[in-house]
Amino acid sequence: MESKFLSDLKKFMWTRRYAKKTIESYTYWVKAFIIFNNKCHPETLHNNEVELFLSFLANELHVAPRTQALALNALVFLYRDVLSNPLTLKLNFNKSSAPTKLPVVLTKAEMSKFFSFVPANKILLCQLMYGSGLRLMEAVRLRIQDIDFDYLSIQVWQGKGGKNRRVTLAQELVPSLREQIIKAKSVVTQDLRHPEYAGVWLPYALAKKYPNASKQLGWHYLFPSYRLSNDPEHGLLRRHHVDHTGLQKAVSASAKKAKIPKRVTCHTLRHSFATHLLQRGADIRTIQEQLGHSDVRTTQIYTHIIERGASGVLSPLSDLL
């Protein structure tokens, strides 16, 4: 049974409009921190204990740098926003290190083979991740009105880092998207007949600015969940978007069926999108905008994949052979 402290922490984050995944992640690391300190209340702990915990993650558990950073963010939030006793800015702990990894990318032939094994109910989502470079959550969170058929583009709202952007849309997906909108509209029509249906979830600012938007077609999810459920924030009856874990499993299973000898995830489709754009001659700045990267150096990792050899160096052995 979950402790009252952790339950209150979740409620605190819900009232401040934190994303569900952020709430789950922060709660996980706060709980891990408490267990590491023999279940002492965080109020009795501070800088020294946090430093020891973060060093433990690096030295004993060998977590990735991003994982350690997430744990740090959770504890910074806990002490600053919840306990009103901020940690020092000069925490001294061993930082995790990990070798730089190049992204896994499928060739065009592998991509074509992969799509031939994707289930019919997941194919459009996979095509959007590859065809428009969408992240997993960006794809499942699409709303009907985000599709712009006139300009063959997709509007991505509140992507990673809270950024908005417009990405390309393959002309070939227009018929499938129109069909999906018809399906989503049918679900919305059915839900609106339910006397307890409270409309689709909207971020707090939008819900306040447009009080009637939650029951308008355009704001509903393009890929709705298969059932109604209660909003964990207010307990209202709503229909969420499809579960992202089902899509992750489908991508992994499809790659295995296609006998692709690489570890294929949903993000692999996004990596392949960027790499194949480069191969077609798109400039790095354009790809940066499409992917929503703040720093072009993040995007430049894809140039290493298509260059001839390491950093574009031609082996001297080639001159002999």
Beta strands, then each sheet from edge to edge (+ up, - down):
strand 1: 147-148
strand 2: 153-156
strand 3: 165-168
strand 4: 229-230
strand 5: 237-238
sheet 1: 1+ 2- 3+
sheet 2: 4+ 5-
end
